[in-house]
Amino acid sequence: MANILWSMLGILSGAFIAIQAPINTQLARGLGLPVAAAAISFLAGAIVLGVITFFTTRAQGIEIDWRAPAPWMFLAGGALGAVYVTSSVLLTPRIGAAALMAFLVAGQLLAGMLVDRIGFLGVAVREISMGRLVGAMLLLAGALMIRLF
């Protein structure tokens, strides 16, 4: 039962990404600057995450040492997110939300396979099997069909 709930949460999160792109695109149109829309989107997200962090740490009695230095690689996650949001704002009006989502999922899958293959940052190593390779090629072909046809 828990596996089904986690899977549904993944699907819901993916749906939120598909909805986020046109919202941020409208924000960019209103502001006249895509990068400003990405910044506001990140600021809103940071505020929500800050509130969630505050309440969950208080509820669990966890103390966070905010002065602890973070390795550059962990800070890179925010930078990668900024590129994602900015790219989504720029691409949604040009290629459409469906094509953008298809290419995003294809890119996530290809990067995920590489992460699995090399065991990046302690991720369990998984070989790139023929089934995974064919699945990735089919997903990429589907993304291209969504965009081109």
N, C-alpha and C positions, 0 to 999 in steps of 0.2 A: 504493500500500500504506500509506503514512504517513497519507493522508487517512482511510482506514478505521480505523486505530489511534486517531487523534485523535477520530474520531466515536464509537468504542466507549468511549473514556475519558469523553467527554461523557455517554454513556448510563449508564455506571457511576457517574459523579458524581451524576447525577440519581437513580439508585437509592439511593445513599447518603443523599441528602436525604430520600427517602421513608422510609427505615429510621430515620434520625435523629429524626424527629418523634415516633414512638411511644416511642422510648427516652427522649427528654427528657421526654415526658409521664409515663412511669412514674417517672422521677427526681423530677418535680414532685409526684407523688402521695406518694412516699416522704418527701419533705422537707416537704410541706404548703405549699409556696410556689413558684409558677411562676417568679418572677423569680430565685430562688436556683438553680433548675434551669438556667435560661439562663446564669447567671453561672458555674456549675460547668462547663457545656458549653463556654463560651468559654475558661475557664481550661485545661481539658483540651486544647482546640484550640491555645491559645497555647503550651502546653508542647511539644506535638508540632511545631508550626511552628518554635519556637525551636530544638529539637534538629535538625530538618531544615536550618534556616538555618545553624546552627553547622557541621554536617558538610559541607554543600555549599560554603559559603564557604571552609572550610579546604581542601577537595579542589581547589578552583579557584584558591586563592591570593588570594582577594578580601578586602580589608579594608573593613569597614563603619564609617562615622563615625556612631556612635550619638548624638552630640551635635548633629548637623546638624538644624536646625529643619525641620519638615514643615508645608507649607501646610495650613490647616484643612480644605480639601476632601479631602485624602488621609486625614486622620484620620476624616472623616465615614464612610468605608467601614466602619470598625469599629462606629460607631453604627448604621448601617443594618443591619449584620449582627445587632446586638443586638436591634433591633426585629423582624427576621425570626425569630430563634430564640425570642424571648419570645412573639410572635404564634403561632408554630407550636405551642408548648407549650400555649397557651390554646385554640387552635382545634381541635387534633387530637381531643380527647375530645368536642367539641361537634359537629363536622361530619364527622369521620372522616378517615383518612389519604388516601384516594383523592380526595375532594372538595378537601381542602387542597392536594394536589399539583396538581390540575387548575387551581385558582385561582392557585396560585403560578406555574405555567407561563404561564397567560394574562396575569398581571401582568408577568412577565418579558418576554413577547413584546411587549406594548403599550409598556412602558418602553424595550425595546430598539429598537423602531421609532422612537420619539421620539428616542432617543440617536443613531440612525443619521441621522435626518432633519436634526437640527441640528448634527451633527458634534461632539457634546459631548466635551470633553477630547481633541480630535484624532482621534476615531474617523472613519473614512472616511464621507463623506456619501452616503447612499443615499435615493433618493426613496421615498415611500410609494405604491407602485403599486397598481393595482386588485387584482392578484393577492395582494399582501401584505395589503391591507385585507380582502378576502374571507377569506383564510386566518385572519387574526386574529379575525374575526367568527365563523367556524366553530369555532375553538378556544374562544372565550368561550361559544358556544352549547353546545359539548360539556361544558365545565366546569359550566354551569348544569344540563345534563341529568344529569350524574353526581351533583350535589348534590340535585336536586329529584325525580328519578325512581328 
